Amino acid sequence: MKTIFAAAAVLALGLAGTAAAADAKGGYAVVGLGANTCAEYTAAPKEVGQIVGVWVQGYATAMNQLLPDIKDVTNGRSDAQIEQELVGICSRNPNMLLADATREMVVKMAGLEGKPKKKTAKAEPAPAADDGAPALRR
């Protein structure tokens, strides 16, 4: 368990960051785990799913802070229930970005009406490090 938390912390530092501002058309780039597709998420090993769970918790916490009159967008759901909901959305929409699937899930769980106005665009992959190691941003 400590290994998972350590890996998640390292990944969170390396992968954190979704642009807070949008362009004139309301679009914005997604970096980090949210830039992956649902197909990539559902095909990943269980350990990756746990790391994505940490990312989703951060996303939900940010929404808790930003949305007025909402204390908990998950409405008290357990980690397992959140994972089950996200897997369900992703199974039905394999080409959807994980960020969009997470937003859809949060809108549903929080009881917010309508669809989110912003659509995310997949960010350009970051170049590999000079030593040939893959970059920690997508």
N, C-alpha and C positions, 0 to 999 in steps of 0.2 A: 504494500500500500504506500509506503514511504517513497518507493521508487516511482510509482505513478505520479504522486504529488510533485516530486522533484522534476520529473520529465515535463509535467504540465507547467510548472513554474518556468522552466527554461523555455519551453515552447511559447508560453504566454508572453514572455519578454521579447522573444524573437519574432513572434507572429502578430503581436498586438498592433492594432491600428486600423481603423476604418475611417475614411475621410469623413469629417463632421460637416463639411460644407458641400453643397450640391452646385452643379452648373446651372445655367439659365433654363435648361429643359428639365431640371429636377433629378438628373442622373448623377451618380457618383461612383467612384471606383471602390472595389472591395479588395482588401489585401488580407493575407493570413488565411485561416481555416475557412472563412466564409466564402472565399473565392473558389473553393472546390465544388464540384457538382455533387448532387445527391447520389448519383451512381458510384462515384468515388467513395463517398461516405459509407454507403450500404455494403460495398464490396471490401471495405477495410477490415483488418483484424480487430478483435474485441478491444484490445489495448488502445487502438486509435479512437474507437468509440468512446472510451472513458476520457480521453483527452479532449475530444469534441464536446463531451458533457461539461467539462470545465469551461470551455469557450462559451457554450450556451449559457452557463450560469453567469458569466461575465456580461453577456449580451442582455440577459434578463435583468441583471442588476442595473445596467445602464438605462434600460427602459424604465425601471422602477424610479430612477432618479429623474428622468427627463419627462415622463408623462404626468400631467397634472391629475390629481385626485385618484391616483392608483398607487397603492403601497406595494403590492406584490402581483406582478403580471402572471405569475404561475398559479395564483389562487391556492397556494399551499400544496401543489402537486409534488409527489416524490420524484427523485432523480429517475427512478425506473419508469414512472408514468410519463415524464417529459421525454425520455429516450424513446419510449414506445410511440408517442405521438409524432416525434420527429422522424422516426423510421417509417411510420405510416405515410406521412406526407412525401418523404423521399422515395418510397417504393412506388407511389402513384405518379411521381414527377421526376424521373431519373436525370433529366437534363437541367433541372432547376438548380440554381446556385444554393449552397448551404445557407448563405445569408438570407436569401429570399424565403427558403423553407422555414428557417428559424423565425423570421418576421411573421410569416403566415401562422405559425404555431402560436406565437405570442399574442397576435391579434385574436385568435380563437380562444386561447386560455383566459385572456383578460376580458373577454366579452366586448371587445371594441367592434363597433359596427363598420361595415364597408371594408374595402380593400385598401392596403397602404398605397399612398399616392406615389411614392418613389419606387422606381425599379433600379436594381443595381446592375452595373456592367462589370463583367469579369475583368479584373486588372491584368495588365501585362505581367508575365512572370519576371521576377527579378533575375538579373544575370547571376550565373554561378560565381562563387568565390574564386579568387585567383588560383587557389590550390586545387581547383577542380571539384571541390565539395559542393553539393547542392546548396543553393541559397535557402534560408529559412523563411522566405516570403514567396508567396505565389501571386 
